[in-house]
Amino acid sequence: MLSPPVAIRHFCPVEPAIHPDMDLLERRAIAWLGRFDLAEGPVSKARLIGTNSAEFYARIAPRAPVERIQPAVHWCYWGFGYDDARSESRGTSTARSVRRGAEVLRVVESPPPHPGLTDPYLLALADIRAGFGRFATDTQLRRWTNAHRGWLAGVAWEASNDERGVLPTLAEYLAMRLGSCGGEPTTAMIEMANGAEVPAREMDAPLVVALTESARLVAALDNDLVSFAKEVRPDRPGQVLMNVIERQDRCTPEQAWTRAAGIRDRVMVLFLRLGDRLPATASLELREYVRCLAHTIRGNLEWSLRVPRYQSADQTRPASNDAASNDAASNGAAAPEWTERPGDPDPSPLPVPRVAWWWDLL
C-alpha cells in the first residue's frame, strides 16, 4: 500500500456520535447481504462486511429509529459493493458506466415489483427501495431518486476521464467529486432515516443547499486523503485531489498534499460558518437535518480512519472483531492526529465557480 508523503492533521470541531444500536444494525445487514449474493466475483464477503457500513451510517444518523435507518445501512453496503463490483469508473468504457447507471435508475425510480430482474445488485437495490417505500414520504423518495442521478452522472464523468487517460482541472474535479463520491444519496437518506421531512421552502433555500453540498465535499475530500492507498497505484495515478493539484500547479507531492488538506479545511470552516447562519425560525426537522450533516463529516472521518476498506491491505477485518472494537489500532493503522486549527485559515472563496457562491451567503 502506498503511503501519503505528509502527515495529515484532521480539523473537525464536531463532536463524534454513534447510534446506540449499531451492532444490531450490522447483524441485520449481514443477514440481509446473505439473501442477494453480493459478495460474488471481485468482492468477497469479508471485504464487503469490512466496509463497516453499519458503523458508517450509524455515525450519520445517531438518533434515527432502528427500523427507519436499517434500509439506509443496507444501501451503504450495497453502494460500496456496487462501486467495487459494478462501477465502471476505473479503466473501462464510459458507455458501460452509463448503461449500468441507467439500470440503477430504473430500479429506484419506480416501486416494486420489478419483474425480470436477475442481477443480484439490482435485486438488492429493489429490496432497499421497497424498504424505504414502507415509511418514506413521496417527497423523500423523490429526493433520494434524484440524488442517484447526480451520483451516477459524476461516476460517468469520472469514467470518461479515466477512459481518456486525463486528469481534470481543479475546478472540474471539485464539480465532478461532488457527484461521484456518492454523497447525494447518502445525505438524501437522512430525512427517511430520521422520519423528519424538511419542508421544501427550507430544503431548497440557497443556505441549506450550500450546507448540504459543502458537507458532502468535505467528506469527499476527506476520503481522497484517507483512501489514497486504496485508490492510487503506481500503474494508475488515480483521480484524487492531490494528483489534480500536483499536475495543475506543477508542484511536489508534498506541496500538493498540503494544499489539498488546506482546501478541505477551508470548506470545513465555511460549513461551520454557514451553520451559524441558520435562522432562528428554522424548523425542528431542518435543525436535525443540519446536525446530521455535521455528523456526516465527523462520522465519515471517524469511520474512514478505522475501516479496513482504507486501512487494511486486504480490506478485511479480523473475524473476531465486532464493529465497535474495529478501531485504528486493531487494523494496524497509526492513531489519527487532530487539530483545533484549519490548515488554511483563508476566509475567501475558493477560485472555483461551482462552489464559490457558497461564500456569498456569509
Secondary structure by P-SEA (a helix, b strand, c coil): cccccbbbbbbbcbbbbbbcaaaaaaaaaaaaaaacccccccccaaaaaacaaaaaaaaaccccccccaaaaaaaaaaaaaaaccccccccccaaaaaaaaaaaaaaaaccccccccccaaaaaaaaaaaaaaacccaaaaaaaaaaaaaaaaaaaaaaaaaaacccccaaaaaaaaacccaaaaaaaaccccccccccccccccaaaaaaaaaaaaaaaaaaaaaacccccccccccccaaaaaaaaacccaaaaaaaaaaaaaaaaaaaaaaaaaccccccaaaaaaaaaaaaaaaaaaaaaaccccccccccccccccccccccccccccccbbbbccccccccccccccccccccccc
